[in-house]
Each structure stands twice: as structure tokens, then as C-alpha cells.
């Protein structure tokens, strides 16, 4: 399984791609920075992968960040 879910434009030359993927039998969410180099999008090492069972905890943390910055 490797299914792109979303793209977020980070700046004029980079975007964050969020995808579902499987690694060694484990389903993960991959949030990775992609960079445009010579007109081609290249996956960088910047980013993280988390297990699907950690998504609710990640969402709670992001909601805390949002509340603190409003």
C-alpha cells in the first residue's frame, strides 16, 4: 500500500506530502518534504513516519498547538 492522501505547499520549492504506506507489514502515515529540483519532485529525508494507532495522539497534540496559537 502506498497511497497519497494530501499535499501541503510549504514554500515555492517544497511541499509536504502525506501518504499511507506499508513497511515490514506495518501500516504507517508518512509525512515527508518533497523538493522541486530542475522541474522534478524529489523525496527528501526530512519528515517522519508514524504508526496508524498513534494518529489520535498526534491530532490531540496538533489541536493543543492550534489552541495555543489562536
C-alpha positions in Angstrom: 0.0 0.0 0.0 1.3 3.4 -0.9 -1.5 6.0 -1.2 -1.0 9.7 -1.3 -3.6 11.5 0.9 -2.7 15.2 0.8 -0.2 17.8 -0.3 0.6 21.0 1.6 2.6 23.7 -0.1 5.5 24.5 2.3 7.1 27.2 0.1 7.7 27.9 -3.5 10.1 24.9 -3.9 8.9 22.4 -1.3 5.7 20.6 -0.4 4.7 18.2 2.4 3.2 15.0 1.1 1.1 12.9 3.4 0.7 9.2 2.4 -0.4 5.9 3.8 2.3 3.2 3.3 3.2 -0.2 4.5 6.7 -1.0 5.8 7.7 -4.5 7.0 4.0 -5.4 7.4 3.2 -2.2 9.5 0.7 0.4 8.2 2.2 3.9 8.6 1.5 7.5 7.8 4.4 9.1 6.0 4.7 12.9 6.2 7.6 13.9 4.0 9.1 17.0 2.5 9.4 16.9 -1.3 11.6 19.4 -3.2 11.4 20.5 -6.7 14.8 20.2 -8.4 15.2 21.0 -12.1 11.4 20.7 -12.6 11.3 17.3 -10.9 9.8 16.5 -7.5 12.3 14.6 -5.3 11.5 12.9 -1.9 13.8 14.2 0.8 14.9 12.7 4.1 13.0 15.4 6.0 9.8 14.1 7.6 8.5 11.3 9.7 6.5 8.1 9.7 4.1 7.1 12.5 2.0 4.1 13.1 -1.7 4.5 12.5 -2.5 3.8 16.1 -0.7 7.0 17.1 -2.8 9.3 14.9 -5.3 10.2 17.6 -2.4 11.2 19.9 -0.9 13.3 17.1 -4.2 15.0 16.4 -4.6 15.9 20.1 -1.1 17.4 20.1 -1.8 19.5 17.0 -5.1 20.7 18.4 -3.2 21.9 21.5 -0.8 23.8 19.3 -3.7 25.4 17.4 -5.4 26.5 20.7 -2.1 28.0 22.0 -1.6 30.0 18.8 -5.1 31.4 18.4 
